[in-house]
Amino acid sequence: MNVAVIVTVAHHASDGELALTPVRGEALLTHTVRGLLAVPEIDLVLVAAPQRCAQVYSQVLEDLSCRVVPGSLRQAFAVVEPELSRDSVLLLHDALRAFIPAQTVRDVITAVSSANPVVVPVLPMADTVKVTDAAELIVGTEDRTRLRTAQTPVGYTLDAFRAADLDAAVPEGAATVPGHPDAMRVTTDFELSLAEAIAAAPSTEETL
């Protein structure tokens, strides 16, 4: 196996239920997994499901060729690890980022190598970033030239994933590829309205 993806909802306690938010009549998670399965380079998609959500996750994904693994991210990895070869690429993807373009996923896969064992899609910081003091008074402006917002999927070599602290932020030294605005986390009503618009876009647009 060359490329496997683990879809996770591990960021916040409420993410498990948010992944079931309907977008054009289907769970956000369904859109996420269907899009990943449509990327030819991906051989397997696993979903790490919180125990409380495992049954309903299986139901909303029953028509898709993926595996639902009840439990933690590490438990999902233990299921797929025996099927991975030493040169496999493992992607870790946030279930709430349902509409990342397929090309961005390919860019991450292509960039992962022994020289770049961890790869992250990123976007330049668009907003002005202010620095405040203890009294919440603005005391300066952060130089945003090199500031980036991180997205997923995060790509790993097998050895890098085994060594990763998956409870921590993206490690320093990770390589980057350009992200995409469509890869937002869908957590608010505004983001949900954008997700509805993306899901309604013509199928000729290359989005997950």
Secondary structure, 3 states (H helix, E strand, C coil): CCEEEEEECCCCCCHHHHCCCEECCEEHHHHHHHHHHCCCCCCEEEEEECHHHHHHHHHHCCCCCCEEEECCHHHHHHHHHHHCCCCCEEEEEECCCCCCCHHHHHHHHHHCCCCCCEEEEEEECCCCEEEECCCCCEEEEECCCCCEEECCCEEEEHHHHHHCCCCCCCCCCCEEEECCHHHCCCCCHHHHHHHHHHHHCCCCCCCC
